[in-house]
Amino acid sequence: KAMKLRGEGKATYKQIASLWHKQRGRCALTGDQLDRSAQLDHKTPLARGGKGGVENLQWLTPTANLAKRDLTDAEFIAMCLRVVTTQESLDLI
């Protein structure tokens, strides 16, 4: 999949590998250890105007990437917080 990101204004193989090392092989959202199933995610999704440069990329677990879908990181985290808050409220009932 990383090959699809190549081209003008897009991340190079070297930048993508460097990103992996910068994240220390950990998911940018969950902190879980990544393996060969890791996926590159656009922090600001392409569908929302994001670009393919390395500054807009992060490595995620497949589960985190699937859950995030076309949300920005901030939107995804806010949604997760709402879920946790709602669940905690329901547990008090």
ChimeraX attribute file (.defattr): number of C-alpha atoms within 10 A of each C-alpha:
attribute: neighborCount
match mode: 1-to-1
recipient: residues
	/A:1	7
	/A:2	12
	/A:3	10
	/A:4	9
	/A:5	19
	/A:6	14
	/A:7	11
	/A:8	9
	/A:9	11
	/A:10	17
	/A:11	23
	/A:12	18
	/A:13	14
	/A:14	9
	/A:15	15
	/A:16	20
	/A:17	12
	/A:18	13
	/A:19	19
	/A:20	19
	/A:21	11
	/A:22	11
	/A:23	16
	/A:24	13
	/A:25	17
	/A:26	20
	/A:27	23
	/A:28	21
	/A:29	16
	/A:30	11
	/A:31	13
	/A:32	13
	/A:33	14
	/A:34	19
	/A:35	13
	/A:36	6
	/A:37	9
	/A:38	19
	/A:39	20
	/A:40	20
	/A:41	23
	/A:42	26
	/A:43	21
	/A:44	18
	/A:45	19
	/A:46	13
	/A:47	10
	/A:48	11
	/A:49	8
	/A:50	14
	/A:51	19
	/A:52	23
	/A:53	18
	/A:54	18
	/A:55	13
	/A:56	17
	/A:57	23
	/A:58	21
	/A:59	23
	/A:60	28
	/A:61	24
	/A:62	17
	/A:63	12
	/A:64	19
	/A:65	20
	/A:66	12
	/A:67	12
	/A:68	21
	/A:69	12
	/A:70	18
	/A:71	18
	/A:72	16
	/A:73	16
	/A:74	11
	/A:75	12
	/A:76	17
	/A:77	14
	/A:78	12
	/A:79	14
	/A:80	14
	/A:81	12
	/A:82	12
	/A:83	12
	/A:84	12
	/A:85	12
	/A:86	11
	/A:87	11
	/A:88	11
	/A:89	10
	/A:90	9
	/A:91	8
	/A:92	6
	/A:93	5
